[in-house]
Each structure stands twice: as C-alpha cells, then as structure tokens.
Amino acid sequence: MSAPPFAINHRLCLTVYAVVFTLGLPLNVAALVALGTVARRRRLLPADILLLNLTVGDLALVASLPVRMAEAAWEATWKLPPSLCPLFVFLFFTSVYLTVLSLTALSVDRYLRVAFPVRYRRCHRATHAAAVAAGGFWVAALAHCSVVYVAQPTWAVANGTACYTRFAGPQLATLLALRLEIFLVLFCLPLAITAFCYGRLVCIVVALPATAPGRRRRAVALASATAVAFVLCFAPFNVSHVVGYLRQENPPWRAYAVLLTTFSACLDPLIFCFSSATWRRGLRKVWDVVGLGRFCPGCQRVVGPREGPAEVTGPGGGGASSHEEGGGAETLTQWGLQN
C-alpha cells in the first residue's frame, strides 16, 4: 500500500474551494449569458465556440467543488455513497483537462488571427473546425480521465473512508504510469503549443508599425497573463504526475497542487471573456437587465461604460465595420484593447 498522506490543512482546502466556488460560479454564469447575448447579435466566431467550451468546463469544475468542500470539512474522509467517489473525481479532473485543451486552442486561434488575419477571416470552415475541436477535447479529456476507474476509488482509513487518495501497490503502479501519459499528452504538448503561439503573437504585435503603444502594451500583457495563469494553475498538479511516477508514490503535496488548478475557474472568465470588447458589451447588457449597478456603483469600471448601438460584424453578416478589413491591429480591437 502507498504511504499515507501527510497532514493536510483541511481548513485551507475548505477556504480555497469556498472562495473559488463563490467567485467562479457567478463569473462563469455571467460569461455564459454574455455569450448568449453575442450569439443573438452575430454569428459565432471560432473563438466564441472555444470560449463556450472553456466556460462549460469551468462550470463543471465549479459544480464539483461543493463535494470537495464537504470532503475537506470531513477532513479528507468520504461520507457520501462510495459509488459517487469515482464519479465526482472523474468530473473534476475531466473539467481540468478540458480547460487545458480549450486554453490551448484559444492560443492557436489568437495566433492565427494575428499572424494570418486575411486568410483566417476568409476560412469559412474555421467555426466548424472549432466546434469539431471542442468535441474532440471532450472525448480526449473523458477518455484519459477514466483512469480514475482503474484503481479502487475508496479505501478504509482509521476515521472512515478515503476517496482516491490511497492505493494498493499494483494499482498505484498502473495509475502512476497512466498519470505520466496524461502529463505528456494533456499538459506538455498543450504547454508547448501555447508557449509557441503566445511567444510568436507577442513578437508580431510588438513589430506592428500601426499599433499604438498603449494598445501594444495591453496586448502583450494579456498574452503574458494568459500564459502565466496557464503555468501557475496547471503546472504544479501535472508535475506531481512525474514526481509520483519517479518515486512510485502519491506525492504528499499533491492535494495543494490540486487547489491551484481550481483558480482557473475564476481567472479564465476574467482574462478571456471580459477582456474582449464584444463580450463586455454582452456583460454590459446583463448588468443593465439585472440592475446590479444599484448595489455596486463602483463596479461600473469593470464592465465598462454604456456604448452606443454596436455594429453587427462577423462572417456572413452584413454591415461589417471597416476594422474587419484590417490586419493584426483589428485583432487587438477584438480583444478589447482599444486606447
């Protein structure tokens, strides 16, 4: 049997899960509503499809947090029916890797829009390809995370039952090998693609002669923030796969690495959805309909001021604004990085 885990600060785990749930749920619901508003204004772009996939993945992660909170409150014991243990673990880790793959696809989309703006805009099958890719991400994440059913999910401990924290020797060896494969396929490869896309994107944006310095700085900051958030949220957890395989054990600090992955549910809607001018217009509409300004006047700066009637743009739509005919600078406008 693997060595028992070291003493975990369950109060810290409970606090982190509670904070992420409290912030992540409204942020992602607002992002989902904003996407609905965007869909009524124009045809969905590839980035919209990928953002929808990302938001659904984050909502799935947030939906699993109440169970994580209960488990932390019970000091890592499982008091729910044993059959629910692998199901919730499966849901949690599937949402994590769905987020990783969606973030990678968004980096590719942004790179292509900046590097090949005209060619990419004329590719009428781009939205269809994004939808197919989104479906493929679900298949890949579900298939790989079914590893939770390889090992015995629950194990008797001194104060009750543990869920997916202790494993018998042969089960642990198989599980660690599968985790290593997940590290290579679902983290290393996406990380390499993301690093290349954002690295090239920053180089292109910096070299654009017609881009205002302020807009250029914000574009670089957005790309950098996205890449840093990707590494901070997902690298520690995935590195635990490698450490566990090399040491043939469940790393004792793995529980804290899992905590970091949950922060993506809060950061994603802030970095991606609300950095886009189009998405902010959708959020502005939600803000006005719900009337949240009465309760938080200072939050007006977050969602932005009221705007006049927006131009309807997008592939196949009429009345495209003049900036749709531009090059890389047009993409910066789509990111909501106007001066």
N, C-alpha and C positions, 0 to 999 in steps of 0.2 A: 504494500500500500504506500502511496506517496506520503511524504511528511506532512503533518498537519500545518495549516497556515499559521503565520504569526499573528499576534494580537492586532486586530484591525480596529481603527477608531470608527465604530459604527455610528457614533453621533455625527462625525464629519461626513460620512457617506449619506446619512439621512438628510443632513442640511444641504449638501450639494444637489442631491436628487430633488429635494423640495424646491430649491431655488430654480433649477433648470426647468422643472415642470411648471412652476408659476410664471416664468418668463417665456418659455418655449411654446406653451400652448397658445396664448393669445397672439404671439408674434407670427406663428405659422398659420393660424386660422385667418389672421388679417392678410397674410400673404396669399392664401388660397382665395379669399374673397377678392383681393386685388386682381388676381389672375382672371377670375370670372368677369370682372369689370373690363379688363383688357380684351378678353375674348369677345365681348359684345361690341367693342369699338373697331376691331380689325381682325384679320386672320392671324392665327397664332404663328409665331416665328419658331425656328428650331430652338432658340434659347428659351422661349416660353415653355415648350414641351419639356425641356430638361429641367427648368426651374420647377415645373409642376411635379416632375418625378422626384426632385430633391425635396420639395415641401412635403409630399406624401411620405417619403422615407423618414423625414424628421418628425412628422406627426406620429408615425408608427413607433419611433423611438420614444417620443414623449408618452405615448399611450402605455408603454411598458414600464414607465417609471413608478407609478403607484405600487406595483408589485415589488419593485426594487426598494422602495421606501419602506414597505411593510417588512420585507426581509431584513433591512438594516435595523428597523425598530425591534425586531425579534432577535437581534444580534446574530445574524447570519444563519438562523435556523429557518426551516421551511415548514410552515404550519398549514399551508394550503394542500389540496389533494395532490398526491405525488405525480399524477398524470399531467398536471399543469406545469410542473417544473420544466421539462424539456420544451414545452410549447412556448412559454414566456422567454426562455433563454434563446430559443430559435428566432422568435420575433425580434428580440433586442439586437442580436448580432446580425441578422439579415438587414435590419434598418441601418446599422452602422456601415456595412459594406455597400449597401445601395447608395448611401450618401457619398462614400468614397468614389464610386464609379460615376455618379452624377456630377460631382465636382470636377472629375477628370474630363468628362465630356463637355462641360461648360468651358473649361480652359481651352479645349480644342476649338469650340465654337467661337470663342472670343479671338483666338489667334487667327483663325481663318477669315473672320470678318475684317480684321485689321490688315493682315498680310495680302489677302486677295479679295478686296471689297467688291469689285465689279463682278468678277467671276462667281463669287459666292452668292451674291444677290441674285444672279441670273440662274442659279441652280434651283430649278423648280421642285426638285425631289428632296431638297435639304430637310424640309419639315417632315416628310415621310421617313427619311433616314433617321432623323432624331427620334421619331416615335418607335421605329424598329429597334434602335439602340436602347431606348428606355425599357422596352420589353425584354431585350436581351440582358440588361442589367438585373432585372428581377430574377430571370432564370439563373444567371450566374451566382447571384447572392443566395438565392434559395438553395441551389444545389450544393454550394460549398458549406453553407451554414447548417445543412442537415447533418453535419459531423456531430452535432450535439446528441444525435440518436445512436451514435456508435458506442458511446460509453454508458454505463449505468448512471442515470442522472442524479439520483438521490442516494445518500449514504447516511447510515445511522452514526450519530456522534453522541457525546456524553449528555448534552442537554436537548437532544431531539434529533432532527433530520437535517442534513445539509443538502443544498441544491447545487449541483455542478461545481463543487469546489474540491472534492476528494475522489480519487480514482484508484482502482486496483492496478497492480503492476502492468499486466499485459494490456489492459485498457488504456492506461496512461501512455504507454509506448506508441500505440496506434494513434491516439489522439494528438500527441505531440508531433508526430510525422505529418498528420493532416494539417495541423496548425502551421507548420513550416511551409507547406504547399500554399496555404492561404496567404501567408506572408509574401511569398514570391509573386503569386498571380494577382492577388487583390490589393496589394499595397505597393510592392516595389515597382511593378510595371506601371500602375497608375501614377505613382510619385514621379517616375522618370518622365512620363508624358506631360504631366502637369508642370514640372520644372522646365522642360524644354519649351512648352507653349508660352508660359508666362515670361521666361527669360527672353525669348525671341520677341514677344509682344512689347516688352519694355524697351528693347533695342529699337524696334520700329517706331514706337511712339516718341521716343527721345529724338529720333532722327527726322521726324515730320517737320518740315520747314514752316508750314502754315499753322501749326498748333500754338496757341497762346501758352506762355509759360505756366500760368496758373492751372490751366486745363491739363497740361502735360504732367505737372506735379501730382495732380489728383489721380490721373490715370495710373501713374507709376505707383502711387500709394495704395490704390485699390488692388492692383495686381499683386503687390508685395504683401498686403494684409491678407489676401486670399491664400497665397502660398504659405505664409507663416501660420495662419489658422489651421490649414490642412496638416502641416507638420506637427504643431503643438497638440492638436486634438487626436490624431491617429497614430503618430509615430511611436509613442511610448507603449501603447497597447500592442501594436504589431511587433515591436522589438521584443516584447515579452514572449512571443511565439518562438523567436530564435533562441533567447536565453533559456527558455524551458526545454527546447529540444537539445541544446548543448549540455545542459545539466541534468536532463531527464527528470524534471520535476515541474510542478506548478509554481512559478515564481511567487514568493510571498507578497511582493509589491504589486502584483497584477491587479488586485482589487482597486488600487489607486489609479492605475493606468486606465481602467475602465471608466472611472469618474471623469477623466479628461475627455473621453470620447463623447460624453453626453453634452458637453458645452457646444458642440457643433450645432445642436438643435436651436440654440439661441443665436449663435454667430451667423449661421447661413442666411436667415431672412434679413439680417441687418446688412451684411456685406453684399449679398447678391440682389435680393428683391428690392430693397429700399434704396439702393444706390442707383437704380435705374429711374430716369425721369418718367417713363411710361408707367412703371409700377407705382411711383409716388403719386401720379395722378389718380391711379386706382385707389390707393390708400387714402388720398385726399377725399375722394367721393365717399368711401366708407366712413371716414372721420366725420364728414358733414351729416351723413344719414343718421349715424348713431348719436351725434351730438356730443362727442367726447370733449370738445373744446370747452364746454361749460365746467367740466370737472378738472381739466388740466390746461389752463390757458398757455402756460409756458411750453407745453409740448407742441405748440404750433410750429416751432422752429424745426422739429423733427420731420413732420410730414410735409412741410413747405407751405408757402402761401397759395391762396387761390389763384387759379390760372384761367385765362380765357378759354373759349372753345378750342379744343385740341384738334389738330389736323389728323385726319384718318390716313394712316400710311400702312404699307405692308405689301407683300407680294400679291398681285392680282387685284389690289384695291385701287380705286380711283382717287384722284386728288392727292397724289403723293407730293409731299413738300419738297422744296428744292434741295434740302440737305440729303435726301435719299439718293441724289445723283452724285454725291461727293465720294471721297475716298476714305482713308483711315480716320480723318477728323470726324466724319459722320458717326463712326462707331463710338467715339468719345462722347458725342451728344447722346447716343442711345444709352450710354452708361450713366447719364445724368451728371456729367462733369462739366456742365456749362459754367462759364465765368459769371 
